[in-house]
Amino acid sequence: MAIFAIYSIKGGVGKTATTVNTAYLCAAEGEKTLIIDIDPQGSASFYFRIKAKNKFKKKRLLKGGKTIDENIKGTDYANLDLLPSDMSFRNLDLALNEMKHSKRKLKAIFEPFKHEYQHIFIDCPPNITLVSENIFNAADYILVPLIPTTLSLRTYEKLRAFFKKKKFASDKIFAFFSMVEKRKKLHRDILKERLSDSPELLQAYIPYRAEIERMGLSREPVVFTYPTSDATSAYKKLWHEIKSRCLE
Amino acid sequence: MQPIETYNIQARTDLQAVREKIMDNFSTMLEGSEKNSECYYDTFDWRLYQNNVVLKQEVDRIKLCNIDSEQAIAARKINIDKSSIFWWDLPDGALRDRLSEILDVRALIKRIDLVRNVTRIRILNEDEKTVLRVALHELMFDRDTPLREEMYALTISPVRGYAEEHADFVSFIESCGVAGKAKNLFLSMADRLQYEVGAYSSKIDIRLDPSMQSDVAVKMIIKSLLSVMRQNEEGIRNDIDTEFLHDYRVSIRRTRSVLSQIKGLFLPELSSRFRAEFKILGNMTNRLRDLDVYLLNENQYKEILPESLQNGLDNFFKRLKAERKKEHDSLVKYLDSPAYDELMGSWQRFLESAQPADDSELIQAAVPVIDLAGEVIRHRYAKLVKIGQKIDYNTPNDKLHKLRIQCKKLRYLLEFFSSLFPQENYNVLVKRLKTIQGTLGDFNDYSVQQRKLLAALKEEDQQDDRFYLLAAAMGGLITHLHHQQLRCRETFSSIFSEFINQETNQLFEDIFDQS
């Protein structure tokens, strides 16, 4: 059993696509898998055509237990369930602020799911906030998509520095390149340099592909819609490497 | 995991009609149809069913699934293609492990063999999200199943988090003229094939009325024992697993025990004739059962020994297997003989006949069964206490053997008459008795095994150049068994004095006192 948090300080880096596709691959191997969508944009929920119940509010999430359980929904795929996002999650920080043990609250809430699910994937909101700190506590591994640009690499360094400062185990962080466009020289250079110099980075990377962008229209994981595409084989390689680095 | 709902459907045309109604009333997505062969396996006594699971052979894999949700618990890519199989015939893995826990020494038997033509439809909401799945099944039973028939069914699999949509759909289906709801698809198929799923049990389960005449009640008990014997004959003949013979033998022993422990119900000459006949029948099966036990213990014996001696037993077990085949053949020959037919026929006739007109010898026949039961049980317990009180650390083994027999007799009586007494205390009593029987049984097994191994060794060819290895291995086993026996012996006195104490006496008084 492992909890994977898919996290990025920056938005628009292919975070949700990673969550959806790796979780799908995991479930397809027969493992009971849960996606927890706490990104207020709710893109993961959108991709699976799942809406939260109107009544499901942040206070209820923080109560945990039965309320969450009732809100979990089956996706259209075997072994894959999802706890949908709710717009009110944007205020989760405020609510956490008012509580005791505010940095460990989510970890306690996710605890009961360990019995039902073999693996959990959390699609995290961007930025470093109290919610992210909660997630860094709760997750066993933090998967961080990086666009091969200088700016993106800087945010990655910032994240590592934050982990160091807050004494989170930085070996939980597994970053990988995402939205890679090989036709761009900068991307090629950064990939070449970093993949050989930074052993903590995952070797598998996700290319920029129109199929992935089209997930917003098809509302299905790209690995399901285009099982033979390069995007699919990239996600498969990524998932394979995550398993071998984290689970074996 | 939520259960799947199953509905029976009368005819193929009805299935078609339901399908059209679904398509007309819901936003749907047709997932497609597939046609596959499937077999379901279970043991003779339906152990998988009793554990709420089914084992299904699909095209190239076997799957152990929850019976209601059809969720796979374990699966393995393999094609068994056999009419029966043991868990130890399967490759290592989760499936084998799970089955070993449930099956023990029982074989899986092919129970349902069919071709399934299934059409799967998803029901969608306004976002085109699947909110539940429907499957329409055409099932054609095949080759090895008793009836060549077709049946039709519809199943609804819920999707988590869409309970309202599910409830709406279920009430829609129920208004569509389906033939009725089934508990699950497995039971629905079994029902169609006229299997009495879960019906067989070697345990005695007869409801007696306390005021019933004793002879009538006891005949009911004996008839149920006879029925168990008859149900196991086929499995013995086909040599499916060792439990058929085991259950058969237990029924013989129980029958003999009734006849010897309860007097004054039937004419003494008939009673003793059948006792003698069943004793002979029991003896005819002794050697085969011994061989079964040896062979079941093969791996365990080998594990006791150091690796250097394990091979010493190979030829020995090879010979036992050959001998077992002969013994089995000769038992089957007897079961197929006119003599056996005659025995069972006359026994059956006796059990169904009216009592003789002159019943001066049948002094207990008209006594209400609750009184008779109380009397024989009290009598047996008194005997047990009498022997038991003299047991201490130095008691010779044959006394312990006698005690074991008394315990067994008492246990049988408690089982026969269980339905007559309040269950709560009764179960406590039986549980206590079981504990002590467990220790006595182990003690006896260890001693019998030592004796038999030694006797078997004497029969071996001492000129054989591997005799020394066999002798060393046997020596190792016998020594090990001896130590086990001593350990039993050490714990026995304390276990037994815990059984025969004030509390147990009180239980007996509470349950069986005439007042």
Boltz contact constraints between the chains, C-beta under 6 A:
constraints:
  - contact:
      token1: [A, 49]
      token2: [B, 127]
      max_distance: 6.0
  - contact:
      token1: [A, 49]
      token2: [B, 129]
      max_distance: 6.0
  - contact:
      token1: [A, 72]
      token2: [B, 160]
      max_distance: 6.0
  - contact:
      token1: [A, 72]
      token2: [B, 161]
      max_distance: 6.0
  - contact:
      token1: [A, 73]
      token2: [B, 160]
      max_distance: 6.0
  - contact:
      token1: [A, 73]
      token2: [B, 161]
      max_distance: 6.0
  - contact:
      token1: [A, 74]
      token2: [B, 159]
      max_distance: 6.0
  - contact:
      token1: [A, 74]
      token2: [B, 160]
      max_distance: 6.0
  - contact:
      token1: [A, 76]
      token2: [B, 130]
      max_distance: 6.0
  - contact:
      token1: [A, 81]
      token2: [B, 160]
      max_distance: 6.0
